[in-house]
């Protein structure tokens, strides 16, 4: 079968891209569908390659481009440009965007997150993340970047698009309804079911991370048979859960990172590096110890060094009794990457990227394993799509 071409926007370090493409290692205990497994290596399994191929990616972060290109080893695919500038060029010059079948984009979430100021569409950051005191809301503000993803979809006209953002978008006025309506009206209409808030822990990721997902299918490709199956839920647009937080059937922190040696014993630069921020008391964010037998809290991007503790001392309330002889420390970069389900061959820390920036790249990413679930579901839908005229 031919590869399904993908254009990725707001690509970051490529968590969504990696999961969409597949062909990466993850912990064996995370996977319940043995048909997804290509090979086993001890505690790890390699997931099969999916049909998807990323042929276009972009982001405004230089560190994202460096890390993305280093891992994916693709030349002339990643563009270090804002989606706003790219869309403007594409409206004047044919060929800026390649012809693809799928568009993906995790548009910036800071303006919708409950951890931020929640300015929403009225963000005081411009599309290139610079501060701007707009006298009136601007179409080029960071909070309006979903609109530019919409414009890119309109130009490219893919068969399917996938958009992702934080759960906080749902509780911010009527933002969700506005975005959903705008997505449905692209080029005369995309079939977009009510967007769903999904927790990645319900898909085997050892972390609590709730995200809203929008999936759109071009209406002219929806056959009568597919529409009937969609209406009867015989074909589901959103992936089906394989785990359950409610039933405590989850991948745990212990599953994810307790096989790693101590940072000073590791040859992995991404594991050697971790925040040295001291313990400030549990009234502050990021001052808690991860729970070995549960899921990790959301791995954040803007933690200012206050990433959660791998272990706390007994004096500071630590509960991992059999590790009290080891020093108190925060999660390493590699441990955060593991909790996001990135494979160990993804090198985050390098001569060009320090630990602080690596933490941000990881915290901004879509967990690859979660994206893999979405990809396998889209592959099923693909079988029912009609042909283009």
Beta strands, then each sheet from edge to edge (+ up, - down):
strand 1: 4-9
strand 2: 25-27
strand 3: 37-41
strand 4: 44-47
strand 5: 52-58
strand 6: 78-79
strand 7: 102-105
strand 8: 160-166
strand 9: 190-192
strand 10: 196-199
strand 11: 210-218
strand 12: 309-311
strand 13: 329-330
sheet 1: 6+ 5+ 1+ 7+ 8+ 11- 9+
sheet 2: 6+ 5+ 1+ 7+ 8+ 11- 10+
sheet 3: 2+ 4- 3+
sheet 4: 12+ 13-
end
